[in-house]
Amino acid sequence: MTFSRLISLKFLKTHFELIPVVILTSGVACMSASYVFYMATHKSEVSWIKNLSAPWDAVDPTRRQKFITVTQKYEPNMEIVKLRQEISAAYAPKRA
């Protein structure tokens, strides 16, 4: 039995219980294909330029990236640091 015969209207009329399966499967296939097309055309992780030897050199530091921020500096929040110190002092084992 060929694939084209399985999804023909004549086959689906005789096996009507397969209609939701065919509809859901084709819907999921269309959504996944559209997501892959979106990722390939709009995300910066995909490079279409073959001659570019180092694609990370062309990253704009002002543009938000997916997993990394190029010029990120860590500055601890002093309120959180003090709160952690208070909590650790309250639950520290008492020495006799």
Helices and strands as residue ranges (DSSP letters): H 3-6, H 9-14, G 16-18, H 19-42, G 55-58, H 78-90
